[in-house]
Amino acid sequence: MQAILIYVDLTLAVLTLVAAPLAGVKASRLWLYVLAGLAAGRLLVAVLLLVTGGLLLADTRLSVQVPLAVLPAAWAAWRASRTAAHVAAAGSVLAVWWLLAPFAPQDTPLVLAGSAAALAAIAGLSIAVGRWRESRTRLSRLPWLTTAFLLVPATTLALAGQANASAPGHDHGGSGQLSVDQLTGPREQKPDVRVALTAARTQVRLASGATVDGLSFNGTSPGPEIRVRKGQLLEVTLVNTNVEEGVTVHWHGVDVPNAEDGVPGVTQNAVPPGGRHVYRFIPNRAGTFWYHTHRDGLLNVKKGLFGALIVEDGPASGELERTVFTHAWPGSGGDVTALDRDDRPATQAAEAGQNVRLRAINSSEEAQQIRVSGTPFHVAAIDGNPVEGATPLEPGTTLTLAAGGRYDVTFTMPAGPVTAALASTSLTFGQGGAAPEGDGGQFDPLTYGSGSPPAAEAYQRTYDLRLDDGFGFSQGRLGYVSSLINGRLYPAVPSLQVTRGDRVRVRIASRSIINHPFHLHGHRVRVLSRNGEPATGSPWWTDTLNVGRGELYEIEFVADNPGIWMDHCHNFQHGANGMIMHLAYTGVTTPFTDFPE
């Protein structure tokens, strides 16, 4: 419902931009009543957002936007005059402006004071210009009111640009006694598994025969699957052959030491053509993970610089395993969605009675819908975290896989086929064609499985994040983006400051019309609630949380991995736009300064 309310509010805002100039120019009761009605509609939407979604979805609407729209419009409708009409029109447009140009919560008093001053100036100027025009001079007929009003957005954008330009790339707490490049994996210990990854430009051929001017690790994309047991030391040597932008490797979902995280500008410099870099770490959790470049991820992950990392808990179980990526390859007519490189239906041999584990990884920018049909199945793990008390799901149940997220799906092979289907392609286990689709509904990890509630302990840190669409500056560029965090874009988004050992609670509210898959490096988080509804199933541990339109999530984690960590939207377009912040531990600094995308 919250998503619908956000769309309704945007519609009312657009109508307000049409009605406000007419109300200001005509100053008739009809148009003033229209303006008051639109303001009342926005008030109702804000109240419904508060009731159904919580304060984070409605706070700036209730504190700034609604008062600016409602109070002047009500006054003008009650006592119509040209000056009242001018103030009502200006207040309504200002209310829309603060919807389109979100601001930091701490700036609310300044925004209110500035808006009140602007309306007072409009009122005074309206009276003065009205008297001045009685002289009928040519100068008096210039658009003084419009010019004065435009100073508000101009001033807002100028201040936002200055704040972005002067912001540090990654602020940190304390005096910086510990540098990121000291937080490495074991350097002297002999590795248990050694792997070399060579990045190079290549032609990637899809199953349909279409080719992509892509990138590869070791000549293949997806790159080679890396397997290691929990507790083993993994050493990976990255070599860049000819990728001009540079390359790093980020180990998505693995809580590596900070220096091994593969984020240019934060934990290392990007590896240039002809260069190399060695990563060393010991995975401490078994599960399905993946690796990808973090340099120019918007283009270079899409082109193929990614692969699977499987951490095993012990000897092979004997079940049939298949790892697939849901990936959107760049095509001449738009993205081509595939399972690995299969952009048309594919098959996997499997015998009746065989236990199967499908490891699904979403390497594309958008959430992907996977429907599993042909047999009951279990979701055995989410983002590499085992699900407690997993129960059978009906054939045809649809799984929403966040960008960067993973599901382990397990089932016993029936006599007939089992199909995992995307909208445009599918993978069928067994013979006889695709399984009948069925309709098992939508999988919900909030209530799936069983387990104990979180411990009732105090939090040392609590943060609120508001995700918005609007105008903002990032890296000196102005744009209208779906990428603001508390009214800011990187590098002006303040870091989440923590001290080692802190229990941290974060509330994330999306006031956007776009999904935002939020990914915290170096830590896994536990989902406590969604839209006020507590998590009642298995403890929902995740590292990539899809925050949908109008959704409010409450999560917690323990700050147990010192460093400076990226916390960002895993839609790489949003990250490139500036939807990036950092989790910064007290006393940790970094010598790297490059842009971390």
C-alpha positions in Angstrom: 0.0 0.0 0.0 2.8 2.4 0.8 4.1 2.2 -2.8 0.7 3.2 -4.1 0.6 6.1 -1.7 4.0 7.3 -2.9 2.8 7.2 -6.5 -0.4 9.1 -5.6 1.6 11.7 -3.8 3.8 12.2 -6.9 0.7 12.5 -9.1 -0.7 15.2 -6.7 2.6 17.0 -6.8 2.6 17.1 -10.6 -1.0 18.4 -10.6 0.1 21.0 -8.1 2.8 22.2 -10.5 0.1 22.8 -13.1 -2.5 24.4 -10.8 -0.2 26.6 -8.8 0.8 29.0 -11.6 -2.8 29.3 -12.7 -3.9 30.0 -9.1 -1.2 32.7 -8.7 -2.0 34.4 -12.0 -5.8 34.3 -11.9 -6.2 34.6 -8.2 -9.8 33.2 -8.5 -11.5 31.3 -5.8 -12.0 28.3 -8.1 -8.2 27.8 -8.6 -7.5 28.5 -5.0 -10.0 25.8 -4.0 -8.3 23.4 -6.5 -4.9 24.2 -4.9 -6.4 23.7 -1.4 -7.9 20.4 -2.5 -4.5 19.2 -3.8 -2.9 20.2 -0.6 -5.5 18.3 1.4 -4.9 15.3 -0.7 -1.2 15.4 0.0 -2.0 15.8 3.7 -4.1 12.6 3.6 -1.4 10.7 1.8 1.2 11.8 4.4 -1.1 10.6 7.3 -1.8 7.3 5.6 2.0 6.8 5.1 2.5 7.5 8.7 -0.2 5.1 9.8 0.7 2.2 7.4 4.5 2.6 7.1 5.9 4.6 10.0 7.4 8.0 10.6 10.4 7.6 8.4 8.2 7.4 5.3 6.2 10.5 6.3 8.4 12.7 8.4 9.6 15.4 5.9 6.1 15.4 4.3 4.5 16.1 7.6 7.1 18.5 8.9 7.8 20.6 5.8 5.9 19.8 2.6 2.3 19.6 4.0 2.5 22.7 6.1 3.9 24.7 3.1 1.1 23.5 0.9 -1.9 23.4 3.3 -1.5 26.6 5.4 -1.1 29.2 2.7 -3.7 27.5 0.4 -6.3 27.3 3.3 -5.7 31.0 4.1 -6.1 32.0 0.4 -9.2 29.9 0.0 -10.7 31.6 3.1 -9.7 35.2 2.3 -9.0 35.4 -1.4 -6.7 38.2 -2.5 -4.0 38.6 -5.1 -1.3 38.5 -2.4 -2.8 35.4 -0.7 -3.0 33.7 -4.1 0.7 34.5 -4.8 1.7 33.1 -1.4 -0.5 30.0 -1.8 1.0 29.3 -5.2 4.5 29.8 -3.9 3.9 27.6 -0.9 2.4 24.8 -3.0 5.3 24.8 -5.4 7.8 25.0 -2.5 6.2 21.9 -1.0 6.7 20.1 -4.3 10.3 21.3 -4.6 11.2 19.8 -1.2 9.7 16.5 -2.5 12.0 16.7 -5.6 15.0 18.0 -3.6 15.2 15.9 -0.5 17.2 17.3 2.5 19.0 15.8 5.5 16.8 15.4 8.6 19.0 17.7 10.6 18.4 20.5 8.0 14.6 20.6 8.7 14.7 23.7 10.9 16.8 25.5 8.3 14.5 24.4 5.5 11.4 25.6 7.4 13.0 28.9 8.3 14.2 29.5 4.8 10.8 28.6 3.3 8.9 30.8 5.7 11.3 33.7 4.9 10.8 33.0 1.1 7.0 33.1 1.5 7.2 36.3 3.6 9.4 37.9 0.9 6.8 36.8 -1.8 4.0 38.4 0.2 6.0 41.6 0.6 7.0 41.7 -3.0 3.5 41.0 -4.1 2.2 44.0 -2.3 5.0 46.2 -3.5 4.8 45.1 -7.1 1.0 45.6 -7.0 1.4 49.2 -5.9 4.4 49.7 -8.3 2.3 48.5 -11.3 -0.2 51.2 -10.6 2.5 53.5 -12.1 2.3 51.4 -15.3 6.0 51.7 -16.0 7.7 49.1 -18.2 10.1 48.1 -15.4 7.2 47.3 -13.1 5.9 44.7 -15.5 9.0 42.5 -15.3 8.4 39.0 -13.7 9.7 40.0 -10.2 7.7 37.4 -8.3 8.8 34.5 -10.5 12.5 35.6 -10.4 12.3 35.9 -6.6 10.8 32.5 -6.2 13.4 30.9 -8.5 16.1 32.0 -6.0 14.9 29.2 -3.6 15.8 26.2 -5.8 18.9 28.0 -7.1 20.1 28.6 -3.6 19.3 25.0 -2.6 21.2 23.5 -5.5 24.2 25.8 -4.9 24.4 24.8 -1.2 24.0 21.1 -2.1 26.8 21.4 -4.7 29.1 23.1 -2.3 28.4 20.5 0.4 29.2 17.6 -2.0 32.3 19.3 -3.3 33.7 19.9 0.2 32.8 16.5 1.6 35.6 14.0 2.3 35.6 10.7 0.4 35.4 8.5 3.5 35.3 10.2 6.9 36.3 8.1 9.9 36.4 8.5 13.6 39.3 8.9 16.1 42.8 9.8 15.2 43.4 7.0 12.8 45.7 4.8 14.8 45.0 1.8 12.5 45.2 1.9 8.7 43.0 -0.2 6.4 46.1 -1.7 4.6 47.2 -3.2 8.0 43.9 -5.2 8.2 45.0 -8.1 6.0 44.5 -11.8 5.9 47.4 -14.2 7.0 50.5 -13.3 5.1 53.0 -15.9 6.3 50.8 -19.0 6.5 50.9 -21.5 3.6 47.6 -21.3 1.6 45.4 -24.3 1.4 43.9 -23.3 -2.0 45.7 -21.1 -4.6 43.8 -19.6 -7.5 44.8 -17.2 -10.3 42.2 -14.9 -11.9 43.3 -13.2 -15.1 41.0 -10.4 -16.3 40.9 -9.6 -20.0 38.7 -8.3 -22.8 36.9 -11.0 -24.8 33.9 -11.8 -26.8 31.2 -13.6 -24.8 28.9 -15.8 -26.8 25.4 -16.5 -25.5 23.5 -19.7 -26.1 21.4 -18.1 -28.8 24.6 -17.2 -30.7 24.5 -13.5 -29.8 27.9 -12.0 -28.8 28.8 -9.4 -26.2 31.9 -7.2 -26.3 32.7 -8.4 -22.8 35.2 -9.1 -20.1 36.3 -12.4 -18.6 38.3 -14.1 -15.8 40.5 -16.8 -17.2 38.9 -16.6 -20.6 35.4 -17.4 -19.4 32.3 -15.5 -18.1 31.0 -16.2 -15.6 34.5 -16.7 -14.3 35.8 -20.0 -12.9 33.9 -21.3 -9.8 36.2 -21.2 -6.8 35.7 -23.9 -4.1 37.2 -23.8 -0.6 36.3 -25.3 2.7 35.4 -23.2 5.7 38.6 -22.5 7.7 41.0 -23.0 4.8 43.3 -20.2 3.7 42.4 -19.1 0.2 45.0 -17.2 -1.9 43.8 -15.5 -5.1 46.2 -13.7 -7.4 44.5 -11.2 -9.7 46.2 -10.3 -13.0 44.9 -7.5 -15.3 45.8 -8.2 -18.9 44.2 -5.3 -20.7 41.2 -3.9 -18.8 42.0 -0.2 -19.1 39.6 0.9 -16.3 41.5 -1.2 -13.8 40.2 -4.3 -11.9 39.7 -5.4 -8.3 38.0 -8.4 -6.8 35.3 -8.0 -4.1 34.2 -11.2 -2.3 30.5 -10.5 -2.0 29.0 -11.8 1.3 32.3 -13.1 2.7 33.4 -11.3 5.9 37.0 -10.9 4.8 39.6 -8.7 6.6 39.1 -5.1 5.4 42.3 -4.9 3.2 41.1 -8.0 1.3 37.7 -6.4 0.4 38.6 -5.3 -3.1 37.1 -1.8 -3.1 39.2 0.8 -5.0 39.6 4.1 -3.1 38.8 2.4 0.2 40.8 -0.8 0.7 43.2 -0.8 -2.3 44.0 0.9 -5.6 42.5 -0.6 -8.7 44.9 -3.0 -10.5 46.0 -1.4 -13.8 46.7 -3.2 -17.1 49.9 -5.3 -16.6 49.5 -5.2 -12.8 48.6 -7.8 -10.2 47.2 -8.0 -6.6 47.1 -10.9 -4.1 44.1 -11.5 -1.8 44.4 -13.8 1.2 41.6 -14.7 3.6 40.0 -17.5 5.6 36.2 -17.9 5.0 34.5 -18.4 8.4 31.1 -19.4 7.1 30.1 -22.0 4.6 27.6 -21.1 1.8 27.1 -19.6 -1.6 29.0 -16.4 -2.3 30.4 -14.7 -5.4 33.1 -12.4 -6.5 33.1 -9.5 -8.9 35.1 -6.4 -9.8 34.4 -3.2 -7.9 36.0 -0.9 -10.4 33.4 0.5 -12.8 30.9 -2.1 -11.6 28.1 -0.5 -13.6 29.7 -1.6 -16.9 32.3 -4.2 -16.0 30.2 -6.6 -13.9 27.5 -6.5 -16.6 30.2 -7.3 -19.2 31.3 -10.4 -17.3 33.8 -9.8 -14.5 32.2 -12.1 -11.9 32.1 -15.7 -10.7 31.0 -18.0 -7.9 32.8 -18.6 -4.6 31.5 -21.8 -2.9 32.6 -22.3 0.7 32.0 -25.9 1.8 31.4 -27.1 5.3 33.1 -30.5 4.8 33.4 -33.3 2.3 31.1 -33.4 -0.7 27.5 -34.4 0.2 26.9 -36.5 -2.9 24.0 -34.3 -4.0 23.8 -32.9 -7.5 24.8 -29.2 -7.4 24.3 -26.6 -10.0 25.3 -22.9 -9.6 23.6 -20.4 -11.9 23.8 -16.7 -12.3 20.8 -14.6 -13.3 22.5 -12.1 -15.4 21.5 -9.2 -17.7 24.0 -9.1 -20.5 24.3 -5.8 -22.6 22.7 -6.2 -26.0 22.3 -4.0 -29.0 18.5 -3.8 -28.4 18.7 -3.7 -24.6 19.7 -6.1 -21.8 19.5 -9.8 -22.5 18.6 -11.8 -19.3 20.1 -15.3 -19.1 21.0 -18.0 -16.7 24.8 -17.8 -17.0 25.1 -17.5 -20.8 21.9 -19.4 -21.5 19.5 -16.8 -22.9 17.2 -19.6 -24.1 15.8 -22.7 -22.2 18.5 -25.1 -21.0 18.5 -28.6 -19.4 20.5 -30.3 -16.7 20.6 -34.1 -16.5 19.2 -35.5 -13.2 18.0 -38.9 -12.1 14.7 -39.6 -10.1 15.4 -39.8 -6.4 18.6 -37.7 -6.6 19.0 -34.8 -4.1 19.6 -31.5 -5.9 20.9 -28.2 -4.7 20.4 -25.2 -7.0 22.6 -22.3 -6.1 21.1 -19.2 -7.6 23.1 -15.9 -7.7 21.8 -12.6 -9.1 24.6 -10.7 -10.7 22.3 -8.2 -12.5 21.3 -4.8 -11.3 17.6 -5.5 -10.8 15.8 -8.0 -8.6 15.0 -11.2 -10.5 11.9 -13.5 -10.2 12.6 -17.2 -10.2 9.7 -19.7 -10.3 10.5 -23.3 -9.3 8.0 -25.8 -10.6 7.6 -29.5 -10.8 8.1 -30.6 -7.2 7.9 -29.2 -3.6 11.2 -27.7 -2.6 13.0 -26.0 0.3 14.9 -22.7 0.5 17.9 -24.1 2.3 20.0 -20.9 2.6 19.7 -17.2 2.0 22.9 -15.3 1.1 25.0 -18.2 2.4 23.1 -18.4 5.7 21.3 -21.7 6.5 17.6 -21.4 7.0 16.4 -23.1 10.3 13.2 -25.2 10.1 12.8 -24.9 6.4 9.5 -26.4 5.2 8.4 -27.6 1.8 7.2 -24.8 -0.6 4.5 -25.5 -3.2 5.5 -26.1 -6.8 5.3 -22.9 -8.7 6.4 -20.7 -5.8 8.2 -17.5 -7.0 11.4 -16.3 -5.3 12.5 -12.7 -5.5 16.2 -12.6 -5.7 17.8 -9.2 -4.8 20.5 -7.8 -7.0 23.6 -9.4 -5.5 21.6 -11.9 -3.4 21.6 -15.7 -3.4 19.2 -18.5 -2.7 20.1 -22.2 -2.2 17.1 -24.3 -3.4 17.0 -28.0 -2.5 14.7 -30.8 -3.6 14.5 -34.5 -4.3 14.2 -35.2 -8.0 10.8 -36.6 -8.9 10.0 -38.8 -11.9 9.2 -35.8 -14.0 11.1 -32.6 -14.8 11.8 -29.6 -12.4 12.1 -26.2 -13.9 13.6 -23.0 -12.5 12.3 -20.2 -14.8 13.0 -16.5 -15.3 10.7 -14.4 -17.4 12.7 -15.0 -20.6 14.6 -18.3 -20.1 14.7 -21.4 -17.9 16.7 -24.3 -16.6 15.0 -27.7 -16.5 16.3 -30.7 -14.5 15.5 -34.1 -16.0 13.8 -35.0 -19.3 10.5 -34.4 -20.9 10.4 -30.7 -21.4 9.6 -27.9 -18.9 7.5 -28.7 -15.8 4.0 -27.2 -15.6 4.3 -23.7 -14.1 1.8 -24.0 -11.2 1.1 -21.1 -8.8 2.6 -21.5 -5.4 2.5 -17.8 -4.5 5.4 -15.6 -3.4 8.1 -16.7 -1.1 8.5 -14.5 2.0 11.7 -15.0 4.1 10.1 -12.9 6.9 7.9 -15.8 8.0 9.7 -18.8 6.5 11.2 -21.5 8.7 11.4 -21.3 12.5 13.8 -20.1 15.1 14.4 -18.1 18.2 13.8 -14.3 18.4 16.7 -11.9 18.6 18.3 -11.3 22.0 16.8 -8.4 24.0 20.0 -6.5 24.4 20.8 -2.8 24.3 22.0 -1.1 21.1 25.1 1.1 21.3 24.3 2.8 17.9 21.0 3.4 16.1 20.7 4.9 12.7 17.9 5.9 10.3 18.3 5.9 6.5 15.8 7.5 4.2 16.1 6.5 0.5 14.7 9.1 -1.9 14.4 10.1 -5.5 15.3 13.7 -6.3 17.9 16.3 -7.4 21.4 16.0 -6.0 25.1 16.5 -6.6 27.6 13.6 -6.8 31.2 14.0 -8.0 30.4 17.5 -9.2 27.5 16.4 -11.3 23.8 17.5 -10.9 21.1 15.1 -11.7 17.7 13.8 -10.8 18.4 10.3 -9.5 16.8 7.5 -7.5 19.9 7.4 -5.2 19.7 9.8 -2.3 20.5 8.7 1.3 19.1 11.2 3.9 19.1 13.8 1.2 22.7 13.4 0.2 24.8 11.6 -2.5 28.4 10.3 -2.1 30.7 11.7 -0.9 28.5 13.9 1.2 26.6 11.0 2.9 27.9 10.9 6.5 29.4 7.5 7.5 27.8 5.3 10.1 30.3 5.5 12.9 30.8 2.4 15.1 33.3 1.1 17.7 34.3 -2.6 17.7 31.8 -4.6 19.7 28.8 -2.3 19.2 25.4 -3.7 18.6 23.9 -1.6 15.8 20.3 -1.1 14.8 19.4 0.5 11.4 16.0 1.4 10.1 15.9 1.8 6.3 12.9 3.4 4.6 12.5 3.6 0.9 10.5 6.7 -0.2 11.6 5.9 -3.7 9.7 4.4 -6.7 12.7 2.1 -7.4 14.0 -1.0 -5.6 17.2 -0.6 -3.7 19.2 -3.7 -2.9 21.3 -2.5 0.0 24.6 -4.3 0.6 26.9 -3.9 3.7 30.4 -5.1 3.1 32.2 -7.2 5.7 29.1 -8.0 7.9 25.9 -9.9 7.7 22.8 -8.3 9.1 19.7 -9.8 10.7 16.3 -8.5 9.6 14.1 -7.7 12.6 11.0 -6.4 10.9 9.4 -5.2 7.7 6.8 -2.4 7.7 6.4 -2.9 11.4 5.8 -6.7 11.2 8.4 -8.7 13.2 10.3 -11.5 11.5 8.8 -14.7 12.9 10.5 -17.4 10.8 14.1 -18.6 10.8 16.6 -15.8 11.7 16.8 -13.9 8.5 20.5 -13.2 8.0 21.4 -11.4 4.8 24.1 -9.2 3.2 22.0 -7.8 0.4 18.5 -6.6 1.4 16.1 -5.6 -1.3 14.3 -2.5 0.1 11.2 -2.2 -2.2 9.1 0.8 -2.9 7.6 2.2 0.3 9.1 -0.5 2.5 10.6 0.1 5.9 13.1 -2.5 7.3 14.6 -2.7 10.7 17.9 -4.6 10.9 20.7 -5.2 13.4 24.3 -6.4 13.3 27.4 -6.6 15.5 30.4 -4.4 14.6 32.9 -7.2 14.8 35.1 -6.6 11.7 37.2 -3.4 12.0 37.8 -1.3 8.9 36.1 1.2 6.6 33.4 -0.6 4.8 31.2 0.3 1.8 27.4 0.3 2.5 25.7 0.9 -0.8 22.9 0.0 -3.3 23.9 -3.0 -5.3 22.1 -1.6 -8.4 25.4 -0.3 -9.8 23.7 2.6 -11.6 22.5 3.9 -8.3 25.9 3.4 -6.8 27.5 5.3 -9.7 24.9 8.1 -9.1 26.0 8.4 -5.5 24.0 5.9 -3.3 27.1 5.0 -1.3 28.1 5.5 2.3 30.6 3.9 4.7 30.6 2.0 7.9 33.6 3.5 9.7 35.2 2.1 12.8 36.6 4.5 15.3 40.3 5.0 14.9 40.6 3.4 11.4 41.8 5.4 8.4 42.6 4.7 4.8 45.5 5.9 2.5 43.4 5.3 -0.7 41.4 8.1 -2.2 40.0 6.9 -5.6 36.2 6.8 -6.3 35.0 3.4 -4.9 32.8 2.3 -7.8 
